[in-house]
């Protein structure tokens, strides 16, 4: 069986974040003015559990994140107030939540940071970590012992994973406790599988080959010629087994468990095979004709009944998660048994502090509290108990009777918040889903480059040029609109002219130096 890397959150989240997920068009909240930190520290913090007494006016911290579904203004205000009831007295901080929808998050955050607007803490979801660091938008989290003084809970929770967010030895981001690796596969809506008479297990993951998936797609297309079978997404680079060392795909490790030799992903047969498969699917009619211009996410298209399937990382709880996100009963089909934990995965959705924040101490106190406090995690992820969710006798979270994910506060963000292992368990999962997730991480193939981060400042011009070439070709080739046997060589030729070899050589140099120092 062909190997693929499968980063659950990368697969699951890139497909939504880059697909414009979230259809609620609530207006974006305006940010608040900076407030002076007037707190007086009554005690010295010695550990994550040591209480500190704060007096004076609380500091307001603006926290921004991508919301799969934009919460109502009333629901957001209620969650904000409930969080502040806890943090105001305990850590002298109030939060100003700034959720943005998937269509604007990756564009708005860099613009707001460049414009000097108050965004104190933000998720790196959908953005280039190295680019944001090199642009000067991220704070050194160890400057003046910031995390050592105010983030001991974070250090205790994520441990050595912190090193995965270093660039040049400097810590600019905070990794999450979450699913960090998983095998790849597909989610398919049950109603369409029932129509074609396909036998499947609706409650457990179905093991299947790519050839069997293609047969299912052919039968779905025959039964529903007017529906999109597979929603195309920008997933090719993570669907090919590799470690995108340093956080980008210009120079990757194709055998990450055994070799630190960087290769050109786009010249390899694995990438060609992926693109040929999707070219075949496109020519067979499984891909929507407007896939190049579509701005709707896979979740919204399947939820609206306009499409039937999408690729996804198959992790514990995925059936419940995706069925909840789409509002339709879905089943999971896993196509890969071997999967790897990529060294670049820690920065994909890490959290950073704005380098221009006026209140770094307060921001770190708030982030630390989110990593260690289950009540805050539940509030930010699920909303208000009794209003947005209820807890069953068995301990599962679910919607109050008569409501669903379109009412109140349901941003569907637990999968990329701070520490999902302390969050409540949503109905439809196993009660020990977080234990299963930890075990899944532990079974992943570990890359030899774990902990390596790349400083691309000396080749930033090449990086921009390479991105420009790739973005010109990627969807046409990877979505099957351009024959890969002619399109890929043309793209690679232009990449080499843009400095691909020089870029890979610089990354290899830094990787070799890093390895020698270990």
Phi and psi in degrees as a GROMACS rama.xvg file:
@    title "Ramachandran Plot"
@    xaxis  label "Phi"
@    yaxis  label "Psi"
@TYPE xy
-59.6793  134.989  UNK-2
-81.7177  145.772  UNK-3
-140.227  149.581  UNK-4
-79.0822  146.059  UNK-5
-139.523  96.7659  UNK-6
-96.5892  107.112  UNK-7
-52.1398  -51.4184  UNK-8
-71.2478  -32.3968  UNK-9
-65.2396  -48.5317  UNK-10
-62.2871  -49.9774  UNK-11
-68.3266  -38.4031  UNK-12
-89.5441  -36.9429  UNK-13
-62.4012  -37.7252  UNK-14
-64.4758  -25.7678  UNK-15
-95.1364  -43.9875  UNK-16
-62.3762  -41.0896  UNK-17
-86.2872  -6.9847  UNK-18
-97.5284  8.62821  UNK-19
72.4594  42.3273  UNK-20
-66.1226  152.678  UNK-21
91.3609  117.019  UNK-22
-107.105  -5.73256  UNK-23
-74.9886  129.017  UNK-24
-105.976  35.352  UNK-25
-54.9968  142.889  UNK-26
-64.0469  146.309  UNK-27
-69.4746  141.141  UNK-28
-72.0915  138.749  UNK-29
-75.9464  146.703  UNK-30
-79.2498  158.52  UNK-31
-93.6986  163.118  UNK-32
-73.5533  150.62  UNK-33
-60.2837  141.373  UNK-34
-118.607  145.016  UNK-35
-73.368  139.877  UNK-36
-83.2699  102.587  UNK-37
-102.607  16.6542  UNK-38
-69.8934  144.326  UNK-39
-109.219  122.341  UNK-40
-84.5415  117.044  UNK-41
-84.8973  -26.2685  UNK-42
-133.17  166.103  UNK-43
-97.4344  132.814  UNK-44
-77.3424  122.263  UNK-45
-107.371  -24.3407  UNK-46
-157.106  174.267  UNK-47
-60.8375  -27.4905  UNK-48
-94.3657  -2.18916  UNK-49
-76.2449  127.605  UNK-50
-77.7493  143.821  UNK-51
-124.494  133.43  UNK-52
-92.7923  130.511  UNK-53
-119.56  137.494  UNK-54
-121.682  167.302  UNK-55
88.4442  -173.886  UNK-56
-73.0098  137.465  UNK-57
-68.472  152.873  UNK-58
-90.3271  136.546  UNK-59
-92.9594  126.042  UNK-60
-115.072  124.871  UNK-61
-88.3768  120.308  UNK-62
-115.928  118.352  UNK-63
-113.86  143.09  UNK-64
-154.925  160.622  UNK-65
-83.5217  128.829  UNK-66
-106.059  125.346  UNK-67
-60.4552  -42.1914  UNK-68
-126.383  122.603  UNK-69
-68.2416  126.184  UNK-70
-70.6051  157.74  UNK-71
-67.0446  155.96  UNK-72
-59.8483  -39.4927  UNK-73
-68.231  -42.253  UNK-74
-64.7175  -41.3982  UNK-75
-63.5878  -43.3895  UNK-76
-62.8699  -39.0561  UNK-77
-66.348  -40.9636  UNK-78
-66.5138  -43.6197  UNK-79
-55.618  -47.8661  UNK-80
-63.3388  -40.2958  UNK-81
-67.7618  -39.8299  UNK-82
-62.7115  -43.8558  UNK-83
-67.6084  -27.2847  UNK-84
-60.6175  -31.7926  UNK-85
-85.222  -47.9974  UNK-86
-79.828  -26.1625  UNK-87
-58.8239  -49.6208  UNK-88
-82.1332  -37.8699  UNK-89
-74.0738  -42.4141  UNK-90
-128.232  7.0218  UNK-91
67.9948  32.1906  UNK-92
-134.588  142.608  UNK-93
-118.465  143.641  UNK-94
-102.416  142.178  UNK-95
-115.412  102.398  UNK-96
-71.8972  138.234  UNK-97
-133.351  72.8856  UNK-98
-74.9861  141.954  UNK-99
-127.872  147.752  UNK-100
-76.1214  165.158  UNK-101
-62.2585  -25.2058  UNK-102
-76.5532  -16.8476  UNK-103
-124.361  -14.8644  UNK-104
-57.1933  -52.9591  UNK-105
-68.4317  -21.3115  UNK-106
-87.2516  -39.9633  UNK-107
-73.5877  -40.2997  UNK-108
-59.5973  -51.8398  UNK-109
-60.0233  -36.9256  UNK-110
-65.7411  -41.8579  UNK-111
-67.9671  -39.0369  UNK-112
-66.7707  -42.4212  UNK-113
-66.3213  -31.2376  UNK-114
-85.9644  -0.730597  UNK-115
80.4145  14.5929  UNK-116
-72.8488  156.537  UNK-117
-78.999  104.304  UNK-118
-133.864  94.9366  UNK-119
-75.5223  -38.8205  UNK-120
-138.628  142.95  UNK-121
-151.639  154.414  UNK-122
-86.2317  144.693  UNK-123
-86.8752  8.4261  UNK-124
-53.4929  123.674  UNK-125
83.3881  -2.01758  UNK-126
-117.174  160.27  UNK-127
-81.1945  116.822  UNK-128
-59.7797  -48.2153  UNK-129
-63.8619  -36.8148  UNK-130
-66.2123  -42.4234  UNK-131
-65.2178  -38.6448  UNK-132
-66.1048  -48.2407  UNK-133
-66.416  -21.8192  UNK-134
-80.2772  -6.63365  UNK-135
82.0155  19.1951  UNK-136
-87.6224  -11.2638  UNK-137
-115.057  141.203  UNK-138
-86.2301  143.525  UNK-139
-69.2729  111.671  UNK-140
-76.8543  -6.48643  UNK-141
-108.483  2.56234  UNK-142
-64.1882  131.441  UNK-143
56.7769  30.5106  UNK-144
56.6428  37.8052  UNK-145
-58.2771  -57.2124  UNK-146
-71.7347  -31.692  UNK-147
-65.1601  -31.5328  UNK-148
-87.172  -43.9259  UNK-149
-113.968  0.643218  UNK-150
-128.397  34.48  UNK-151
-62.7921  -31.5453  UNK-152
-64.4308  -38.9301  UNK-153
-63.6558  -46.7119  UNK-154
-59.1302  -42.5796  UNK-155
-69.6794  -34.1106  UNK-156
-76.3129  -44.5368  UNK-157
-100.731  -17.756  UNK-158
56.0434  -129.735  UNK-159
-67.3679  -14.5543  UNK-160
-61.1873  -22.0626  UNK-161
-55.2869  -36.0913  UNK-162
-63.9295  -21.9827  UNK-163
-70.7553  -8.95337  UNK-164
-110.387  14.6984  UNK-165
-88.7143  143.293  UNK-166
-126.436  120.283  UNK-167
60.1495  28.6655  UNK-168
86.0557  -6.99779  UNK-169
-98.5062  135.31  UNK-170
-90.0338  112.766  UNK-171
-112.615  -7.53279  UNK-172
-145.105  164.171  UNK-173
-118.702  118.672  UNK-174
-74.006  164.136  UNK-175
-101.456  160.836  UNK-176
-90.805  110.179  UNK-177
-164.179  -172.407  UNK-178
-73.6244  113.197  UNK-179
-101.286  -9.72624  UNK-180
-160.946  142.095  UNK-181
-163.385  158.025  UNK-182
-73.1635  156.813  UNK-183
-88.9061  165.64  UNK-184
176.671  -154.261  UNK-185
-139.807  149.288  UNK-186
-107.302  131.046  UNK-187
-131.558  135.756  UNK-188
-68.4888  131.837  UNK-189
-60.5358  -37.9662  UNK-190
-60.2999  -34.2289  UNK-191
-78.4455  -34.6696  UNK-192
-63.9173  -37.9102  UNK-193
-63.32  -40.4241  UNK-194
-62.0461  -40.3965  UNK-195
-86.1829  1.71439  UNK-196
72.2905  28.0497  UNK-197
-84.6398  129.539  UNK-198
-86.0824  130.349  UNK-199
-152.486  164.842  UNK-200
-98.8798  114.141  UNK-201
-79.4564  -16.7406  UNK-202
-102.592  -20.8149  UNK-203
-126.429  163.234  UNK-204
-69.6997  133.816  UNK-205
-94.8964  122.364  UNK-206
-81.1165  133.333  UNK-207
-155.828  158.006  UNK-208
-97.1835  163.02  UNK-209
-62.0161  -33.9175  UNK-210
-64.4172  -40.2499  UNK-211
-68.3135  -36.6506  UNK-212
-60.1715  -44.2858  UNK-213
-61.9497  -35.9724  UNK-214
-65.6691  -41.2995  UNK-215
-61.0815  -44.3729  UNK-216
-60.6776  -40.445  UNK-217
-62.957  -41.324  UNK-218
-70.6634  -37.551  UNK-219
-64.5117  -41.4302  UNK-220
-64.754  -38.4462  UNK-221
-66.3425  -38.9527  UNK-222
-78.0313  -31.008  UNK-223
-131.209  70.0516  UNK-224
-63.9648  -18.57  UNK-225
-95.8449  -2.33765  UNK-226
-104.221  151.775  UNK-227
-73.51  129.16  UNK-228
-75.8251  -57.9843  UNK-229
-119.335  126.28  UNK-230
-79.4797  117.312  UNK-231
-74.6762  142.225  UNK-232
-143.213  165.754  UNK-233
-82.5174  78.5422  UNK-234
-125.139  -3.53674  UNK-235
-56.4297  -41.0627  UNK-236
-66.1381  -31.5144  UNK-237
-93.0004  -13.9307  UNK-238
-79.8592  -19.2599  UNK-239
-89.8727  130.42  UNK-240
-61.1929  115.491  UNK-241
-170.048  164.101  UNK-242
-109.608  112.962  UNK-243
-79.4432  71.9001  UNK-244
-56.3435  134.641  UNK-245
84.9053  -1.98263  UNK-246
92.981  5.21073  UNK-247
-141.446  168.94  UNK-248
-102.396  15.6496  UNK-249
-96.279  85.0911  UNK-250
104  100.386  UNK-251
-128.851  163.647  UNK-252
-97.9216  113.882  UNK-253
-85.5316  -16.182  UNK-254
-131.957  66.2325  UNK-255
-62.8367  -22.5395  UNK-256
-80.6173  -16.0857  UNK-257
-129.03  -14.4906  UNK-258
-142.673  142.627  UNK-259
-107.065  23.08  UNK-260
-88.0651  119.115  UNK-261
-77.5156  139.032  UNK-262
-124.386  161.337  UNK-263
-83.6735  109.407  UNK-264
-55.5974  -42.6293  UNK-265
-75.3636  -16.5073  UNK-266
-92.1997  -6.59506  UNK-267
-82.0198  157.2  UNK-268
-68.4996  -30.1268  UNK-269
-62.3053  -43.7913  UNK-270
-65.9224  -41.5275  UNK-271
-59.3324  -44.5746  UNK-272
-62.3835  -42.0294  UNK-273
-59.4357  -48.2365  UNK-274
-68.0726  -35.9811  UNK-275
-63.8105  -38.5542  UNK-276
-60.6117  -45.865  UNK-277
-74.0047  -27.5054  UNK-278
-64.3885  -42.3811  UNK-279
-63.6379  -41.6163  UNK-280
-66.3872  -39.2332  UNK-281
-64.1114  -46.116  UNK-282
-65.4472  -23.2542  UNK-283
-85.5382  -5.70368  UNK-284
93.2661  10.6518  UNK-285
-80.5477  -19.7989  UNK-286
-102.872  138.938  UNK-287
-63.307  141.51  UNK-288
-65.1852  -22.2977  UNK-289
-101.386  21.6164  UNK-290
-59.9722  -29.4921  UNK-291
-72.0865  -24.3849  UNK-292
-112.53  -9.06227  UNK-293
-61.4453  132.662  UNK-294
-110.356  -0.133565  UNK-295
-86.6175  144.703  UNK-296
-74.8821  162.713  UNK-297
-59.8573  -40.2197  UNK-298
-61.0801  -45.328  UNK-299
-70.3167  -36.4824  UNK-300
-68.5101  -43.7367  UNK-301
-68.9867  -39.4989  UNK-302
-61.1874  -34.5231  UNK-303
-84.3028  -2.39019  UNK-304
79.446  16.3365  UNK-305
-93.9335  -13.3908  UNK-306
-143.523  166.079  UNK-307
-119.815  -18.8751  UNK-308
-154.905  158.574  UNK-309
-156.555  156.263  UNK-310
-74.9035  150.89  UNK-311
-164.086  146.989  UNK-312
-71.5009  132.904  UNK-313
-98.5031  102.062  UNK-314
-122.599  168.285  UNK-315
-56.5844  131.789  UNK-316
85.8126  3.61791  UNK-317
-66.3536  -33.9638  UNK-318
-63.8093  -47.5665  UNK-319
-63.591  -44.9783  UNK-320
-60.0422  -49.8788  UNK-321
-76.0682  -32.3551  UNK-322
-65.4159  -38.5995  UNK-323
-66.5513  -42.8351  UNK-324
-64.7329  -39.4332  UNK-325
-89.4645  -21.9164  UNK-326
78.8333  13.4259  UNK-327
-130.697  151.742  UNK-328
-72.8667  121.606  UNK-329
-120.96  156.735  UNK-330
-121.475  153.08  UNK-331
-105.619  135.002  UNK-332
-125.095  111.535  UNK-333
-93.3584  126.749  UNK-334
-105.124  -9.0041  UNK-335
-127.178  141.253  UNK-336
-100.875  -35.7607  UNK-337
-96.2672  136.032  UNK-338
-147.806  159.93  UNK-339
-128.406  152.754  UNK-340
-94.9777  111.139  UNK-341
-79.5899  142.307  UNK-342
-65.1148  -28.7451  UNK-343
-83.0409  -3.05681  UNK-344
-70.8057  -23.0559  UNK-345
-68.0955  -27.925  UNK-346
-92.6075  -5.59915  UNK-347
-60.3852  -38.4173  UNK-348
-135.084  29.2209  UNK-349
-68.4873  166.37  UNK-350
-104.762  137.947  UNK-351
-129.139  160.74  UNK-352
-107.925  134.66  UNK-353
-58.0175  128.511  UNK-354
-63.6815  -18.8398  UNK-355
-100.608  11.2961  UNK-356
-63.915  145.189  UNK-357
-86.8951  -8.75231  UNK-358
-134.904  55.5585  UNK-359
-57.3974  -40.3667  UNK-360
-61.2231  -45.1036  UNK-361
-66.8879  -38.8009  UNK-362
-63.4102  -44.4274  UNK-363
-65.8889  -37.5978  UNK-364
-59.9879  -41.3085  UNK-365
-66.7903  -47.622  UNK-366
-60.8184  -41.5308  UNK-367
-58.2391  -41.9968  UNK-368
-65.6648  -35.887  UNK-369
-66.788  -32.1911  UNK-370
-72.4188  -24.5516  UNK-371
-116.886  -10.5323  UNK-372
-108.547  105.783  UNK-373
-58.5989  -34.2375  UNK-374
-63.2308  -42.0281  UNK-375
-68.1482  -39.7822  UNK-376
-60.7932  -44.0889  UNK-377
-65.5042  -40.9763  UNK-378
-61.811  -48.7902  UNK-379
-68.4305  -33.5269  UNK-380
-87.829  -40.8472  UNK-381
-117.941  -18.0592  UNK-382
99.5701  -149.52  UNK-383
-95.6612  126.718  UNK-384
-64.1026  135.472  UNK-385
92.345  -23.922  UNK-386
-108.752  -53.1678  UNK-387
-97.6124  -24.2051  UNK-388
-154.309  160.922  UNK-389
-130.157  161.472  UNK-390
-112.795  125.646  UNK-391
-75.6846  171.348  UNK-392
-62.0241  -28.3455  UNK-393
-81.9799  -5.22388  UNK-394
96.9378  4.90805  UNK-395
-86.3486  145.706  UNK-396
-90.1914  143.27  UNK-397
-158.682  172.572  UNK-398
-72.1151  144.819  UNK-399
-61.196  151.877  UNK-400
-54.9553  131.459  UNK-401
86.9215  3.02724  UNK-402
-123.278  168.887  UNK-403
-147.928  -167.43  UNK-404
-69.8536  -7.17427  UNK-405
-93.7005  0.844937  UNK-406
-115.825  128.636  UNK-407
80.8985  -134.71  UNK-408
-110.616  101.475  UNK-409
-144.902  71.1045  UNK-410
-74.7268  -9.89969  UNK-411
55.4416  57.5664  UNK-412
-118.36  1.21994  UNK-413
-59.7135  -28.7303  UNK-414
-69.5835  -18.0745  UNK-415
-132.687  25.6744  UNK-416
-82.9065  -146.696  UNK-417
-87.8075  -49.9101  UNK-418
-149.492  85.9464  UNK-419
-69.2923  -14.2777  UNK-420
-71.7305  -10.9786  UNK-421
-108.518  5.3162  UNK-422
-81.95  158.454  UNK-423
-65.3681  160.266  UNK-424
-101.678  122.945  UNK-425
-76.1567  146.413  UNK-426
-54.6235  137.939  UNK-427
106.126  -18.3123  UNK-428
-92.1563  167.106  UNK-429
-74.4115  146.942  UNK-430
-63.7866  -22.7079  UNK-431
-103.724  32.5764  UNK-432
-58.3985  -35.4552  UNK-433
-71.1904  -34.0391  UNK-434
-64.4902  -42.1764  UNK-435
-63.7396  -37.6404  UNK-436
-65.592  -42.4835  UNK-437
-60.2474  -42.4031  UNK-438
-65.3223  -36.539  UNK-439
-62.2373  -43.2269  UNK-440
-59.3872  -42.0213  UNK-441
-68.4565  -24.6686  UNK-442
-86.1422  -9.48234  UNK-443
-69.8177  148.805  UNK-444
-67.5343  128  UNK-445
-91.7746  133.641  UNK-446
-75.5932  143.614  UNK-447
-65.3969  -18.5041  UNK-448
-93.0655  11.6886  UNK-449
-57.3165  123.466  UNK-450
101.195  -9.95776  UNK-451
-81.2761  134.198  UNK-452
-129.399  148.151  UNK-453
-106.994  130.594  UNK-454
-95.3354  100.471  UNK-455
-93.5223  16.6103  UNK-456
-62.0344  -33.3999  UNK-457
-76.8394  -14.008  UNK-458
-125.882  31.0918  UNK-459
-64.9242  -34.4688  UNK-460
-65.9057  -40.8219  UNK-461
-65.1106  -39.8158  UNK-462
-60.1483  -45.6277  UNK-463
-61.6952  -43.7858  UNK-464
-64.5362  -41.3364  UNK-465
-64.0694  -43.0129  UNK-466
-60.6878  -40.8899  UNK-467
-61.7155  -42.1933  UNK-468
-66.9386  -47.4278  UNK-469
-61.7431  -44.3168  UNK-470
-64.7293  -26.2532  UNK-471
-68.9376  -32.3414  UNK-472
-105.855  -28.1455  UNK-473
-53.0205  -53.6061  UNK-474
-69.8253  -35.858  UNK-475
-63.0651  -40.6192  UNK-476
-79.027  -47.8393  UNK-477
-78.0149  -21.4388  UNK-478
-94.0711  0.00737448  UNK-479
85.534  21.0986  UNK-480
-92.4888  -17.516  UNK-481
-126.81  129.875  UNK-482
-57.1566  117.508  UNK-483
-60.2431  -29.8009  UNK-484
-67.967  -19.2363  UNK-485
-109.017  -36.312  UNK-486
-71.1955  -41.3149  UNK-487
-65.9925  -48.8065  UNK-488
-58.1951  -36.6203  UNK-489
-65.4018  -44.0857  UNK-490
-63.7648  -45.5495  UNK-491
-63.6841  -39.0809  UNK-492
-60.0943  -42.3811  UNK-493
-71.3248  -34.5251  UNK-494
-62.4236  -42.472  UNK-495
-63.4229  -37.9633  UNK-496
-66.7931  -26.2375  UNK-497
-86.1316  -3.76525  UNK-498
109.182  23.393  UNK-499
-59.4446  -47.0452  UNK-500
-63.0583  -40.1983  UNK-501
-66.1387  -39.2794  UNK-502
-64.0173  -48.0682  UNK-503
-63.1553  -38.3964  UNK-504
-62.4428  -40.0244  UNK-505
-67.7995  -40.6185  UNK-506
-66.5181  -40.4897  UNK-507
-62.4088  -40.4508  UNK-508
-58.9854  -46.8065  UNK-509
-68.5551  -36.8012  UNK-510
-65.5001  -41.8329  UNK-511
-64.4007  -41.1226  UNK-512
-65.3647  -40.9886  UNK-513
-62.514  -45.3991  UNK-514
-63.6731  -38.7456  UNK-515
-65.8864  -27.2969  UNK-516
-85.9309  -9.68314  UNK-517
